[in-house]
Amino acid sequence: MAEELSPPDPATLSFEDALRALEQIVRRLESGDVPLDESISLYAQGEALRQRCAERLHAAEARIARLTVDANGVVTGAQPFGAD
């Protein structure tokens, strides 16, 4: 089975693509059919992808937290992410 020569840079992936790539790595590692050296490399790639997903989720949570809500819980406005 031919493998990709170099994995994509996690910083260039969308959240969804990074999550799919991470899921593929987890499946490969869980299969138990990966040699030790490749397992270590896959683990490092998976950690980079996990970090990318966590960063994207944190950024989304921060943007959601900036929504303005009235007393009834209705969103009445939003502040741009990073605005003070």
Phi, psi and omega in degrees: 000127181279136180256159173296142180290318177220134181289155179294153177290120182304330181294341181265354185268146171289167178304313184296318179293320178296319179295318178298316179296320178296318178298321178296319179296315179300315179300317180296316181294321180290339180294333181077006183261011184258129178300156185305310182300319178291325177299318179296316178296316179297320179299317179297317178297318179297320179296320178296320178292320178298317179296318178300315179297317180297318179297316180295320178294318179299317179297319179295318178298320179296320178293319179295320181297338181277357179293140178268127183238137178276182184299336179269002180084012180271131178291123182248351179178178179211148175256142177299145178302130179094353178282142180259000000 
